[in-house]
Amino acid sequence: QVQLVESGGGLVQAGGSLRLSCAASGFTFSSYAMGWYRQAPGKERELVAGINSGGSTTYYSGSVKGRFTISRDNTKNTVYLQMDSLKPEDTAVYYCRYGKSDYWGQGTQVTVSS
């Protein structure tokens, strides 16, 4: 069955960095675009970064562009999110998703202190 396992979250001070990983299984990873989403308390889940199946094209929301970098390793069925210059408003649970599927992992908590 499909599994998406996010990891790498934690507590960091403003200006710090974290690298999130999402290990995927149960589908043909290299055939799908992947996205990183986040959900802050009381807010809707939002797309923050996306990458096409081959890794050649990326998308970033305006709030993270220039600070976050999405990448993927199709040999490891893993997608990454490098987060630099973190801000308190980046605090959220971060999830990965493949394509427009209904599958979500458990998420990983990112907390940025001011």
Secondary structure as the mmCIF struct_conf table of DSSP 4:
data_model
#
loop_
_struct_conf.conf_type_id
_struct_conf.id
_struct_conf.beg_label_comp_id
_struct_conf.beg_label_asym_id
_struct_conf.beg_label_seq_id
_struct_conf.end_label_comp_id
_struct_conf.end_label_asym_id
_struct_conf.end_label_seq_id
STRN STRN1 GLN A 3 SER A 7
STRN STRN2 GLY A 10 GLN A 13
TURN_TY1_P TURN_TY1_P1 ALA A 14 GLY A 15
STRN STRN3 LEU A 18 SER A 25
BEND BEND1 GLY A 26 PHE A 27
HELX_RH_3T_P HELX_RH_3T_P1 PHE A 29 SER A 31
BEND BEND2 TYR A 32 TYR A 32
STRN STRN4 MET A 34 GLN A 39
TURN_TY1_P TURN_TY1_P2 PRO A 41 GLY A 42
BEND BEND3 LYS A 43 LYS A 43
STRN STRN5 GLU A 46 ILE A 51
TURN_TY1_P TURN_TY1_P3 SER A 53 GLY A 54
BEND BEND4 GLY A 55 SER A 56
STRN STRN6 THR A 58 TYR A 60
TURN_TY1_P TURN_TY1_P4 GLY A 62 ARG A 67
STRN STRN7 PHE A 68 ASP A 73
TURN_TY1_P TURN_TY1_P5 ASN A 74 ASN A 77
STRN STRN8 THR A 78 MET A 83
BEND BEND5 SER A 85 SER A 85
HELX_RH_3T_P HELX_RH_3T_P2 PRO A 88 ASP A 90
STRN STRN9 ALA A 92 TYR A 98
TURN_TY1_P TURN_TY1_P6 GLY A 99 LYS A 100
BEND BEND6 ASP A 102 ASP A 102
STRN STRN10 THR A 108 SER A 113
#
